Amino acid sequence: MRSARRFGLLAAGTLGSLLLAAASAAAAPNDSTGMQEISNLFWIVAILGVAIGVFVGIVMVITILKFRIRKGHDKPTFNPNRSSHKLEAAWTIIPAIILLVIGMLAFQTLAFTDTLPQHPDVYVAAIGHQWYWEFWVNYTNGTHVHSVGDLSVPSNVTILMNVTSVDVDHSIFIPALGVHMDAIPGHLNQVWFKPTMPGEFHIECTQFCGLNHYAMVGTLTVTS
Ligand SMILES: [Cu+2]
């Protein structure tokens, strides 16, 4: 009984410190509203994953120590309980509930990141070329800004990005903002984001698109 209590305390302590670490990481500012949602989901899954890993590890160590064959014996000194319907029901139902919750949260995140805004503040056309990105930033007041390689947009506005290519398949990726969309010739893909703070962020191509694919990078400048 005492070992069960000690085990419970250990599990609770581990989970508690993990929760604290994750809460502080999740509270750290993110560079876009979409990235905030994605990182919240990431931390929930990461905490659950690590907590379950730690739990299983502890149970394994306890089981190995408790049911081992001790010196001078040819059988374990404890007789393990080999069947328990209650235990089996618990280890079926609890993981099912955890998966259901993760599934619901994942769909919630997808609904946020994949629902295009009806009235974006800024439209950006991102056009893939071998081997550079071309951008048109179209403001709703009618002004256009054209750029090659680098992109500049204001913070705290909703941006709808139309993505295509003029030659081969490319894929635009702005990791810090959680923006990732394929650029396919003859096809228009759309992705949206809302930068939350000024800064400079990497733009990359993540589709191998030829010899100079590695050089297909740029900088997104988010102005205040
Ligand atoms: Cu490319």
Residues whose N, C-alpha, C, O or C-beta is under 5 A from the ligand:
A	BS01	CU	D169 H170 S171 C205 Q207 C209 M216
